[in-house]
Amino acid sequence: MGWVMMSERELNRVGVLAQVDDGRLSVDNAANMLDLTRRQLFRLLKRYRQDGAAAIRHKSRGRTPNNQIHLAKRDYALTVIKEQYPDFGPTLVAEMLAEHHGFKVSRETLRKWMVEDGIWLSRKQRRTFHQPRLRRECFGELIQIDGSDHRWFEDRAGPCTLLVFIDDATSTLMELRFVKSESTFSYFEALESYLLAHGRPVAFYSDKHTVFRVAKEDAKGGAGMTQFGRALNQLNVEILCANSSQAKGRVERANRTLQDRLVKELRLAGISDMEAGNVYLQGFKERFNAQFAKAPAKPDNLHRALNVEPDRLDDVLCWRDTRYVGKQLTFSYDRKRIMLEESDTTRGLVGKYVDTYAFVDGRFEVRSKGRSLPYKIFDMDQRVTHAAITDNKRLGAVLEQIKEMQDKALPKYPVRTNSEKMGYKPNGKTPGHPSGSRAKKKIVQVAE
C-alpha cells in the first residue's frame, strides 16, 4: 500500500536509496542524482533503513491542509451567490463578497466552487463552434456583400473602404469599389455597376449594418425597409442579414486576403488614390478570379435580366422620401428649406405630400405624380448636427467632412472684449507698476 500511495518523485528517491543501501551507488552520486546535500541524504537513508519505503512519504499526506476553507464557509458563499449574484462571474463575485459581506476568498477558489456547483461554466464549456456552411449550388443564387475599412494605400493616403461583392457558390469577386465609407449612396453606386454587368441575383447576404437593416423595429417610416432594401424590393431581389460574421465567412476571408495581396499590388503599381485604385481593380479582379474562383456544383446561372430600363435605374437607386407641403409651398429637407415655385400645379399641393429624389450624383428632384417640380433652396447653415448618432463604419468619413467644414467656416462676427468695445487702446505700460517720479515719491513715502 505504501508503494501505491507514493508520488513519482518519492518512488525515485526510494529506488536511489535502495541502491545506496546495497552498496551499488555512492552517497555523492546519489546526492547529485536527487539534488540533495549529503546531510539530507543521510537523514533519508536513516529513515529508510528504520521504517522502510513508507518512511519516505511526505508527512503531511492525508492530513487536512492548514489553509483549507471550512465547508460551512463554502456553503455560505454559494448560497449568497445563488440568491444575489447568480449571473456574476468569479472575479466580480469575489469583489462583491469582500465589499458587501466581509467574506474574502480568491477568485480562482470561487471559480472552482462555482464550476463544481454548476453556477459557472468553464471556458471550455462556454466555447461555441461555428459549423461551416456548404456553398450554394448555383452561380448568382447568393451574393455576399461587405465593406472593409482599411489603409489600402498604406501611408500614401488616408484609410478608405473597399466594397466587396462575392458569389457564394464560386467565390468569384463580382464587384470591387473603393469608397470613402459604407453608406447607402456608395452601395447604390456599386450595385448599379453590378446590375449592369451581371443582372439581378436571387439574394444578397450582408451584415446588420443600418444600410441594409432598420435598427428600430417600431420605426414609423420606410415600411420596415431601408432605402437600399426599398431599391432591392423594386428590383425583386431579396436582402438577407447574417447573425454573425462567421455566417458570411466567404466575404470575410476574401477581405483578409485582399488586405494582404491587394495592398501590396497597389504599392507596386504606385497607386495612392481611390480614383486610380478603382481603375486598377478591374484587372486585379480578373486575375484574382482566374486563380481562386471555384466551379459551381450546378452549371445554372440564376442571374436575371433587369426588370426596369437601364436609363430608369437611377430612379430606383436613389434616396426617396415624401414631404408635407405647407401653406407657403415649402417643406424641410436635410436642414434646408425647399420652396416650390408658384404655379397652377403647385398651388394645389398645399396640405399634400410630394416625393423627393436624392440621386447618387448629387442631383435632387421634387416630384408629384411623376412630374418634376421647379424649386429653390434656402440653406439653413447646414452642418453635422451636434450629438448626431454616427455609425462606427462611417466615423472616419464624417470626421473628414467636419474638418473640411471647420476649415472653411469663418466667424461671422469677431468676438471683442469689453475694453475693445469701450474704445480702450493700450499705452504700452504695464498696469500696477508706477514709473518715473511717481514711483520715486511712493518709495520715499514708504521709507518715512
Sequence and secondary structure as in RCSB ss.txt:
>XXXX:A:sequence
MGWVMMSERELNRVGVLAQVDDGRLSVDNAANMLDLTRRQLFRLLKRYRQDGAAAIRHKSRGRTPNNQIHLAKRD
YALTVIKEQYPDFGPTLVAEMLAEHHGFKVSRETLRKWMVEDGIWLSRKQRRTFHQPRLRRECFGELIQIDGSDH
RWFEDRAGPCTLLVFIDDATSTLMELRFVKSESTFSYFEALESYLLAHGRPVAFYSDKHTVFRVAKEDAKGGAGM
TQFGRALNQLNVEILCANSSQAKGRVERANRTLQDRLVKELRLAGISDMEAGNVYLQGFKERFNAQFAKAPAKPD
NLHRALNVEPDRLDDVLCWRDTRYVGKQLTFSYDRKRIMLEESDTTRGLVGKYVDTYAFVDGRFEVRSKGRSLPY
KIFDMDQRVTHAAITDNKRLGAVLEQIKEMQDKALPKYPVRTNSEKMGYKPNGKTPGHPSGSRAKKKIVQVAE
>XXXX:A:secstr
 TTTT  HHHHHHHHHHHHHHTTSS HHHHHHHHT  HHHHHHHHHHHHHH GGGGS TTTTS  TT   HHHHH
HHHHHHHHH TT  HHHHHHHHHHHS     HHHHHHHHHHHTSS  HHHH          SSBTSEEEEEEEEE
 TTGGGS  EEEEEEEETTT  EEEEEEESS  HHHHHHHHHHHHHHH B SEEEE S TTTS S TT SSGGG 
 HHHHHHHHTT EEEE SSGGGGHHHHHHHHHHHHHHHHHHHHHT  SHHHHHHHHHHHHHHHHHHH    SS  
B  B  SS GGGGGGTSSEEEEEE  TTSEEEETTEEEEE  SHHHHTTTTSEEEEEE TTS EEEEETTEEE E
EEEE      TT    GGGHHHHHHHHHHHHHH   SS    HHHHTT    S  TT   HHHHHHHHHHHH 
